[in-house]
Amino acid sequence: MGMLNLIISYDGKWDLNNRYIDDSYLEVLVEDTTFYLDVMEIVYKKLQLNASHEIKLMVSFDIETSTYSILEVKNDNDLIWYFNLLRNSNLFNFSLIVSIFNGPFSMQEVFEPCHEGESSLTSCSSTFSNNKNCSGPAELLQMDDIKEGDAFFSKLEVQKVLQLLAMKRNFEYKTLKSNGQRLVVACSVDGCKWYVRASTISSTQVWVIRQHVKDHTCAVDVVRSDHKQATSLIISECVKQKVINGECNDPKSIIKHMCKEFGVGVSYYKSWRAKELVLEAIQGCPEDSYAQLPSLCYALSHTSPGTVTDIDDGGNGRFKYFFVSFAASIEGWSHCRPIISIDGTFLRNKYVGTLLIACTMDGNNSIFPLAFTVVDSETDASWEWFLYKLKSALCYCQDLVFVSDRKSSIPKAVCNVFSNATHCICV
Ligand SMILES: [Zn+2]
């Protein structure tokens, strides 16, 4: 962790070349791990703004000698990128510009007049729409075209925009050159003039479109069965909101959506992978989820005292078994009949595994869950581990009756752990 001297520019004017001029500025010392919302709070405090003021944080870049481009800093990822830029640059070249849309230093007031018949604000908006942080799928989808001078936070964003363009315009492109400083692509049809060259600005990681031949000299009206640029990653960006809203629940509906919205065909595998990527973006990857289990157990012990949890790592630090019995279940058990139904079902995540569950019936004849366990599979060892944990969690275990299916491991485990209990097979 280190400290960064942040230059905050405000109360200035945007000129026709996207330069922020006649501004005031103040310096703030911040930790380089500061979050986006904390920086916003600092800006609001330092400029004495209140909740009614709408602001945007921006950075203006000198692309050529007289051409500037603007990037908006909108989230933690953008801020990390910006802090990295500051570490390697002259601070005053990349001050954090605060544009305020209402209130003091209102944007409408400070913008210089633009071309005849065009309002200054429109000009500014069009600049933003062409210089997007492309991490948001909604904004990505809004981009209709690129032009020379457009700047992006990373090469990945340039690639995403090009992929979307290729899908929307119904053509494919081939990559002629791709490295850390340069990306050159051309229409995949031999002889077609469509061409894009992008490269980084020296000493920064800002990517700029340097050359763009917009017009195709090939026929671009053929719907392709499996579009080359429609990768699962870009499809996941396109359908993310639909998946979240429950409108695209399976690969088939994703294929349908991509055909309807972009006119491109995509394979079943790509659609399935896109859905997995969306779920990963929303829920995190399974590895992270497993890694958070100890934190979950700790949180449960504090927020729900009496809850019993346990993780068995098999002695080698790798996940083996997980057990949880909530405090409410343990307390409620003393009011239930001493009959416990136990069963297991397979899990469908990346690492599969089996969920074992114990439940009973309450006074209203409703199912009352007692405990859950995640194990590798239904084996003698896993059932026995589960029942041992269940025994240690429940407050009384007299005259018990266990009901289960005919899995051979279950009667053995019941006999070993609850030697006085009766075991029945459900029919
Ligand atoms: Zn072409």
Residues whose N, C-alpha, C, O or C-beta is under 5 A from the ligand:
A	BS01	ZN	C187 V189 C192 W194 H216 T217 C218
